[in-house]
Amino acid sequence: MDVLDKKLNEIFSGKVVRKDLVHQIKKAANVPSFVLEFLLSKYCATDDPDEIKAGSKAVLEVVEKTMYEQMRLIKPNRWCNKKGGISL
């Protein structure tokens, strides 16, 4: 990290989001950038590499859990649409 990054982390601790982490995680998960930025600011707002690694893992776990729940809820809708609807 250069001097400017260190100063930003010192002055705005917990509010600085590294865009390179956003791009790395965005490749692994189809999630809006603002959601990733929020999660990264919550879990990875530091300059310690070990904490960043652990925080990235936590962000991916949150995203995977959330996406799994969404897909579980969407699956019946897709089945109904594929069959042409359901008559009750």
trRosetta pair geometry for C-beta under 8 A, 3 or more apart (Angstrom, degrees):
i j d omega theta_ij theta_ji phi_ij phi_ji
1 5 4.2 -118 -169 89 102 134
1 6 5.6 124 123 -54 121 83
1 9 7.8 -5 179 -4 157 137
1 47 5.6 -44 -23 -150 161 126
2 5 5.3 98 55 11 66 102
2 6 7.2 -129 103 -4 35 92
3 6 5.7 -58 -151 37 32 112
3 7 6.3 31 154 -19 67 106
4 7 5.8 -55 -148 36 31 110
4 8 6.3 32 154 -20 65 105
5 8 5.7 -54 -147 36 31 112
5 9 6.4 28 156 -15 65 106
5 16 7.9 132 -158 171 71 152
5 47 7.2 122 139 -106 106 125
6 9 5.8 -57 -149 39 30 109
6 10 6.2 31 152 -21 65 108
6 47 6.8 14 -106 -74 68 168
7 10 5.5 -56 -146 37 32 113
7 11 6.1 18 161 -9 69 110
8 11 6.2 -61 -139 44 27 100
8 12 5.7 -28 180 37 67 107
8 16 5.1 107 136 -96 108 143
9 12 7.1 -68 -113 66 18 69
9 13 6.1 53 173 -97 59 67
9 16 5.4 -92 -89 34 64 150
9 45 7.9 163 -135 171 88 71
9 46 7.2 82 -156 -148 127 31
9 47 5.2 -2 -130 -37 175 115
10 13 6.7 -10 -153 -56 16 96
12 15 4.3 -81 167 62 101 115
12 16 5.3 113 95 -45 109 92
13 16 7.7 -40 -115 7 24 102
13 45 6.9 110 176 142 54 111
14 41 6.9 72 169 179 58 84
14 45 4.5 86 -128 120 35 150
15 41 6.4 16 -134 -151 32 119
15 45 6.7 71 -5 -146 20 138
16 41 7.8 155 65 -118 24 87
16 45 6.1 125 55 -148 66 87
17 21 7.5 -119 179 59 74 115
17 22 6.7 54 154 -48 112 116
17 37 4.9 35 -168 -151 169 84
17 40 5.1 92 -141 98 100 119
17 41 5.1 -57 -75 -68 103 89
17 44 7.8 75 -133 84 66 101
17 45 7.2 -49 -81 -96 58 85
18 21 4.5 76 86 3 102 108
18 22 7.3 -173 100 -11 55 83
18 40 7.1 -120 43 166 73 138
18 44 7.1 -82 26 129 106 121
18 52 7.8 7 24 -135 146 129
19 22 5.1 -46 -152 31 46 118
19 23 6.4 43 152 -18 71 101
20 23 5.8 -53 -150 37 35 109
20 24 6.4 38 151 -22 65 105
21 24 5.5 -51 -144 35 34 113
21 25 6.2 22 161 -9 67 108
21 40 5.5 137 108 -133 129 140
21 44 6.0 -159 170 123 169 160
21 52 7.1 -122 -93 -169 138 109
21 56 6.3 -128 -154 -95 111 109
22 25 6.4 -65 -148 43 25 100
22 26 5.9 30 154 -27 64 113
22 33 5.9 49 -179 -150 126 89
22 36 5.0 120 -136 117 81 128
22 37 6.0 3 -100 -73 127 75
22 40 6.4 -93 -74 -13 77 158
23 26 5.5 -51 -138 34 29 117
23 27 6.8 38 159 -26 60 98
24 27 6.2 -55 -165 24 28 111
24 28 7.3 12 147 -6 60 108
24 56 7.5 -22 99 -142 127 134
25 28 5.6 -62 -156 41 43 108
25 29 6.1 -17 163 29 78 106
25 31 7.8 -32 132 47 101 121
25 36 5.6 164 90 -144 126 128
25 40 7.5 -169 16 -69 150 115
25 56 6.5 -152 -74 -152 115 92
25 59 6.0 -32 -129 113 155 130
25 60 6.5 -140 -137 -74 105 86
25 63 7.5 145 174 -9 114 159
26 29 6.8 -82 -131 63 26 69
26 31 7.0 -122 -117 56 65 79
26 33 6.6 -6 -92 -94 132 78
26 36 6.2 -77 -69 -37 85 168
28 60 6.5 -24 112 -119 141 114
29 36 7.8 153 76 -85 117 115
29 60 6.8 -177 -35 -129 132 72
29 63 4.6 17 -157 145 166 145
29 64 7.3 -111 -102 -64 126 66
29 67 6.9 -148 -153 -38 107 149
30 67 7.7 105 58 -118 82 138
31 35 5.1 -101 164 77 108 129
31 36 5.6 123 100 -51 117 96
31 63 5.4 -85 -49 -138 150 122
31 67 7.5 -100 -73 -66 101 116
32 35 4.8 92 69 2 86 104
32 36 7.3 -160 97 -3 46 86
33 36 5.6 -58 -151 40 38 110
33 37 6.1 39 153 -22 71 105
34 37 5.5 -49 -143 36 34 114
34 38 6.4 39 154 -22 63 102
35 38 5.8 -52 -153 33 31 112
35 39 6.5 24 153 -12 65 107
35 63 7.9 115 129 -103 120 100
36 39 5.8 -58 -145 42 32 107
36 40 5.9 31 157 -18 68 110
36 59 7.0 68 -144 -179 72 132
36 63 7.8 11 -93 -80 82 134
37 40 5.8 -55 -140 41 28 110
37 41 6.2 29 158 -20 63 106
38 41 5.9 -57 -150 35 27 109
38 42 6.5 24 152 -18 62 109
39 42 5.5 -58 -151 36 34 113
39 43 6.1 -6 164 11 70 112
39 59 4.5 118 137 -128 124 99
39 62 6.0 -170 -135 73 136 144
39 63 7.3 -98 -12 -53 177 96
40 43 6.4 -72 -131 55 28 85
40 44 4.6 -42 -162 45 73 116
40 45 7.3 115 141 -56 65 71
40 55 7.1 88 -141 144 57 119
40 56 7.9 18 -113 -94 90 65
40 59 6.1 11 -75 -91 64 152
41 44 7.5 -43 -67 58 15 72
41 45 5.2 41 -157 -64 50 119
42 45 7.4 90 -6 -12 6 111
43 54 7.9 -133 173 110 104 72
43 55 3.5 155 141 -154 91 94
43 56 7.6 174 114 -47 122 28
43 58 4.8 -159 -144 79 150 126
43 59 5.5 -160 53 -53 146 91
44 51 7.2 149 -130 129 56 83
44 52 5.0 64 -149 -131 101 66
44 55 3.5 165 -73 114 76 145
44 56 6.2 55 -81 -55 136 67
44 59 7.0 -35 -21 -32 117 131
46 51 4.7 -3 70 94 145 140
46 52 6.5 -141 72 -59 90 79
46 55 7.6 153 28 -22 105 148
47 52 7.9 -6 -155 -46 17 121
48 51 4.1 62 82 16 111 111
48 52 6.6 178 87 -15 55 85
49 52 5.5 -55 -144 36 32 114
49 53 6.3 35 157 -22 66 104
50 53 5.8 -52 -149 33 31 112
50 54 6.4 26 154 -12 64 107
51 54 5.7 -55 -145 42 33 109
51 55 5.9 35 154 -21 66 110
52 55 5.6 -55 -142 40 29 112
52 56 6.2 33 156 -23 64 104
53 56 5.8 -50 -147 32 28 112
53 57 6.6 29 152 -18 60 105
54 57 5.7 -54 -153 35 32 113
54 58 6.5 33 150 -19 65 105
55 58 5.5 -53 -148 36 35 113
55 59 6.4 38 152 -21 67 102
56 59 5.6 -50 -148 33 33 113
56 60 6.5 32 153 -17 64 105
57 60 5.8 -55 -150 37 31 111
57 61 6.4 33 151 -21 64 106
58 61 5.6 -53 -148 35 32 113
58 62 6.5 33 153 -19 65 104
59 62 5.8 -54 -150 35 31 110
59 63 6.3 28 153 -16 65 108
60 63 5.7 -55 -144 40 32 110
60 64 6.1 31 158 -19 67 108
61 64 5.8 -54 -142 38 28 109
61 65 6.2 28 158 -18 63 108
62 65 6.0 -57 -148 37 27 109
62 66 6.2 22 157 -15 63 111
63 66 5.9 -60 -145 41 28 109
63 67 6.0 24 159 -16 66 111
64 67 5.9 -56 -140 40 27 108
64 68 6.2 32 158 -23 63 107
65 68 5.8 -55 -149 33 27 113
65 69 6.6 25 154 -17 62 106
66 69 5.9 -56 -152 35 31 110
66 70 6.5 30 152 -18 65 106
67 70 5.6 -53 -147 37 34 112
67 71 6.2 32 156 -18 67 106
68 71 5.9 -57 -146 39 29 108
68 72 6.3 32 153 -23 64 107
69 72 5.6 -53 -147 34 31 114
69 73 6.5 25 155 -14 63 106
70 73 5.9 -61 -152 39 31 107
70 74 6.1 23 154 -16 68 112
71 74 5.7 -58 -138 41 32 108
71 75 6.3 53 158 -45 64 96
72 75 6.0 -35 -150 5 27 119
73 76 7.7 -55 -177 25 36 97
73 77 7.9 24 139 -5 62 111
74 77 5.4 -64 -163 41 52 114
74 78 6.1 51 145 -24 82 104
75 78 5.8 -55 -147 35 32 110
75 79 6.4 34 155 -21 65 104
76 79 5.5 -53 -148 34 35 114
76 80 6.4 36 154 -20 67 103
77 80 5.8 -54 -149 36 32 110
77 81 6.3 30 154 -16 65 107
78 81 5.7 -56 -146 40 32 111
78 82 6.1 34 154 -23 66 108
79 82 5.7 -56 -148 35 29 113
79 83 6.4 19 157 -11 64 110
80 83 6.0 -63 -146 43 29 104
80 85 6.1 36 172 -117 90 31
80 86 5.5 -68 -133 -18 103 104
81 84 7.8 48 -177 -69 29 20
81 85 7.7 32 -103 -62 35 56
83 86 7.0 45 91 -66 129 76
